[in-house]
């Protein structure tokens, strides 16, 4: 009889604790959010929106299970910033990851607030991530000879795949081009080749965009002048390349 009473009391206590925990979780809702797009070599911001009346005693950020911030103190200040902002009845617990590189991607980032937590993955995909090439990652060549414009543009260390168009004297001549891609680890290299038959002089523009936000990584502009036999084979950086 005593054993039965003890079991009933134990079940009641466990049920009571579970109910209390459930109520606490509903009062301490956390929403994990990544600010996009994330730029390679730039900074990434992750926000945890915490809906609660009082500031919890314990707050923390972890990366792949490793502690990187406690409350508003970063444990690795050269790589991370951690801070807290208040907005009406909500609190924003913010993590800034500096100088994003491949070692920061496809890992779980978790924020903790009291006994509640939320987590997400800083993933490499076309909806969230953009890697713009540096000037030294872009080369070009233009010639007009024997009735043909021949041009190529090479771009390396870029993500996602660039989409390029070519315009000559306000005419879209992209259909006379071929684009090839190769992948090195996570990033792409691209070669855009164009062959267009014409004896006209004029200006040719090649422009490329990347990502969901269609970020521009070019344009490149080149003018064929009077003799239309001018050749440019220099692959150095040019001032008309806009980054």
C-alpha positions as CSV (number, residue, x, y, z in Angstrom):
1,X,0.0,0.0,0.0
2,X,2.8,2.4,1.0
3,X,4.7,1.5,-2.3
4,X,1.6,2.3,-4.3
5,X,1.1,5.7,-2.6
6,X,4.8,6.5,-3.3
7,X,4.3,5.7,-6.9
8,X,1.3,7.9,-7.2
9,X,3.2,10.8,-5.5
10,X,6.2,10.3,-7.8
11,X,4.0,10.4,-10.9
12,X,2.3,13.5,-9.6
13,X,5.7,15.2,-9.0
14,X,7.0,14.3,-12.5
15,X,3.8,15.4,-14.1
16,X,4.0,18.8,-12.2
17,X,7.6,19.3,-13.2
18,X,6.8,18.6,-16.9
19,X,3.9,21.1,-16.9
20,X,6.1,23.8,-15.3
21,X,8.9,23.2,-17.9
22,X,6.3,23.4,-20.7
23,X,5.0,26.7,-19.4
24,X,8.5,28.1,-19.0
25,X,9.4,27.1,-22.6
26,X,6.3,28.9,-23.9
27,X,7.2,32.0,-22.0
28,X,10.8,31.9,-23.2
29,X,10.4,31.4,-26.9
30,X,13.6,31.8,-29.0
31,X,13.7,32.4,-32.7
32,X,17.0,31.9,-34.5
33,X,17.6,34.1,-37.6
34,X,20.5,34.6,-40.0
35,X,20.8,37.9,-41.8
36,X,21.3,37.2,-45.5
37,X,23.1,37.4,-47.8
38,X,26.4,36.3,-46.1
39,X,29.5,37.5,-48.0
40,X,32.7,35.5,-48.1
41,X,35.5,37.5,-46.4
42,X,32.7,39.7,-44.8
43,X,30.8,39.5,-41.5
44,X,27.8,37.3,-40.8
45,X,25.2,38.3,-38.2
46,X,23.0,35.7,-36.4
47,X,20.1,36.9,-34.2
48,X,18.2,35.1,-31.5
49,X,14.9,36.9,-30.7
50,X,14.0,36.1,-27.1
51,X,10.5,36.8,-25.9
52,X,10.6,37.3,-22.2
53,X,10.0,39.9,-19.5
54,X,13.2,39.5,-17.5
55,X,16.8,39.1,-18.6
56,X,17.8,35.5,-18.0
57,X,20.8,34.7,-15.7
58,X,22.6,32.6,-18.3
59,X,23.1,33.4,-22.0
60,X,25.6,31.8,-24.3
61,X,26.6,31.1,-27.9
62,X,28.2,27.9,-29.1
63,X,29.7,26.9,-32.5
64,X,29.6,23.1,-33.2
65,X,29.3,22.6,-29.4
66,X,32.2,24.8,-28.6
67,X,31.5,27.8,-26.3
68,X,32.4,31.1,-28.0
69,X,30.4,33.7,-26.0
70,X,28.9,34.1,-22.6
71,X,26.2,36.8,-22.0
72,X,27.6,39.8,-23.8
73,X,31.3,38.7,-23.7
74,X,33.1,37.1,-26.6
75,X,35.6,34.5,-25.7
76,X,37.4,35.0,-29.1
77,X,37.1,38.8,-29.7
78,X,39.2,38.7,-32.9
79,X,36.7,36.4,-34.5
80,X,33.3,37.0,-32.8
81,X,31.3,39.9,-31.4
82,X,28.5,39.2,-28.9
83,X,26.0,41.8,-27.7
84,X,22.4,42.2,-26.4
85,X,19.8,44.6,-27.7
86,X,16.3,45.3,-26.3
87,X,13.2,45.9,-28.4
88,X,10.0,46.4,-26.4
89,X,9.2,43.1,-24.7
90,X,11.8,41.2,-26.8
91,X,15.5,40.9,-26.5
92,X,17.9,40.3,-29.4
93,X,21.0,38.2,-28.6
94,X,23.4,38.8,-31.4
95,X,26.5,37.0,-32.7
96,X,28.7,38.6,-35.4
97,X,31.2,36.3,-37.1
98,X,34.0,38.3,-38.6
99,X,35.8,37.6,-41.9
100,X,33.8,34.6,-42.9
101,X,35.8,31.7,-44.4
102,X,35.1,28.1,-45.3
103,X,35.9,27.0,-41.8
104,X,32.8,28.9,-40.5
105,X,30.3,27.2,-42.9
106,X,28.1,24.2,-42.6
107,X,28.3,24.2,-38.8
108,X,25.7,24.5,-36.1
109,X,25.5,27.8,-34.2
110,X,23.4,27.7,-31.0
111,X,22.2,30.4,-28.6
112,X,21.1,29.7,-25.1
113,X,18.9,31.7,-22.8
114,X,18.2,30.3,-19.4
115,X,17.0,26.7,-20.0
116,X,15.9,27.4,-23.6
117,X,17.9,27.4,-26.7
118,X,17.7,27.7,-30.5
119,X,20.1,26.6,-33.2
120,X,20.7,26.8,-36.9
121,X,23.3,26.0,-39.6
122,X,25.4,28.6,-41.4
123,X,25.1,26.7,-44.6
124,X,26.7,27.1,-48.0
125,X,23.8,27.5,-50.4
126,X,22.7,29.9,-53.2
127,X,20.0,31.5,-51.0
128,X,22.3,32.7,-48.2
129,X,25.9,32.8,-49.4
130,X,27.8,35.0,-51.8
131,X,31.6,35.0,-52.6
132,X,32.6,37.9,-54.7
133,X,35.9,37.6,-56.6
134,X,38.8,39.9,-55.9
135,X,40.3,42.0,-58.7
136,X,43.2,39.6,-59.1
137,X,40.6,36.8,-59.6
138,X,39.4,38.4,-62.9
139,X,41.2,38.3,-66.3
140,X,40.0,39.3,-69.7
141,X,41.0,39.5,-73.4
142,X,39.4,41.2,-76.4
143,X,40.3,41.2,-80.1
144,X,38.7,42.2,-83.3
145,X,40.4,40.8,-86.4
146,X,39.4,39.5,-89.8
147,X,35.7,40.3,-89.1
148,X,35.4,38.6,-85.7
149,X,35.2,39.9,-82.2
150,X,36.8,37.3,-79.9
151,X,36.6,37.9,-76.2
152,X,36.9,35.9,-73.0
153,X,36.5,36.7,-69.3
154,X,37.8,34.3,-66.6
155,X,36.6,34.6,-63.0
156,X,37.8,32.5,-60.1
157,X,37.0,32.1,-56.4
158,X,33.3,33.0,-56.9
159,X,30.0,31.6,-55.5
160,X,27.4,30.8,-56.8
161,X,27.8,30.5,-60.5
162,X,27.9,33.9,-62.3
163,X,25.4,34.6,-65.0
164,X,26.8,36.9,-67.7
165,X,25.5,38.8,-70.7
166,X,27.4,40.5,-73.6
167,X,26.2,43.7,-75.4
168,X,27.8,45.2,-78.5
169,X,26.5,48.6,-79.7
170,X,23.3,48.1,-77.7
171,X,22.7,44.7,-79.2
172,X,22.5,41.6,-77.0
173,X,25.0,39.1,-78.4
174,X,25.1,36.7,-75.5
175,X,23.8,33.8,-77.7
176,X,27.2,33.8,-79.4
177,X,28.9,32.9,-76.2
178,X,29.8,29.7,-74.3
179,X,30.2,29.6,-70.5
180,X,32.1,26.8,-68.7
181,X,32.3,26.3,-64.9
182,X,34.7,24.3,-62.7
183,X,34.5,23.8,-59.0
184,X,37.4,23.9,-56.6
185,X,36.3,22.8,-53.1
186,X,33.3,25.1,-52.5
187,X,34.0,27.9,-54.9
188,X,33.6,28.2,-58.7
189,X,35.8,29.3,-61.6
190,X,34.1,30.5,-64.8
191,X,35.3,31.1,-68.3
192,X,33.0,33.2,-70.6
193,X,34.0,32.9,-74.3
194,X,32.5,35.0,-77.1
195,X,32.9,34.9,-80.9
196,X,30.8,37.4,-82.8
197,X,31.1,38.2,-86.6
198,X,31.2,41.9,-87.4
199,X,33.3,44.5,-89.2
200,X,31.9,47.3,-87.1
201,X,33.8,49.4,-84.5
202,X,32.1,50.1,-81.2
203,X,31.8,49.4,-77.6
204,X,31.4,45.9,-76.1
205,X,30.2,45.3,-72.5
206,X,30.2,42.1,-70.6
207,X,28.4,42.1,-67.2
208,X,27.9,39.3,-64.7
209,X,25.8,38.9,-61.5
210,X,25.8,36.3,-58.8
211,X,23.4,35.1,-56.1
212,X,19.7,35.6,-55.3
213,X,20.3,39.3,-54.8
214,X,22.0,39.5,-58.2
215,X,25.1,41.2,-56.9
216,X,27.3,42.6,-59.7
217,X,30.9,41.3,-60.0
218,X,31.6,43.2,-63.3
219,X,31.0,45.0,-65.8
220,X,33.9,45.1,-68.1
221,X,33.8,47.5,-71.0
222,X,36.0,47.7,-74.1
223,X,36.0,49.9,-77.1
224,X,37.1,48.9,-80.6
225,X,38.3,52.1,-82.3
226,X,38.7,53.4,-85.8
227,X,41.0,50.8,-87.4
228,X,39.1,47.9,-85.8
229,X,42.3,45.9,-85.8
230,X,43.2,46.8,-82.3
231,X,44.2,43.9,-80.0
232,X,44.4,43.8,-76.2
233,X,45.9,40.7,-74.6
234,X,46.9,42.2,-71.3
235,X,45.3,40.2,-68.4
236,X,46.2,42.6,-65.6
237,X,43.6,44.4,-63.5
238,X,41.7,47.3,-65.2
239,X,40.2,50.4,-63.7
240,X,36.8,49.7,-65.4
241,X,36.4,46.5,-63.4
242,X,34.0,47.5,-60.6
243,X,34.0,45.4,-57.5
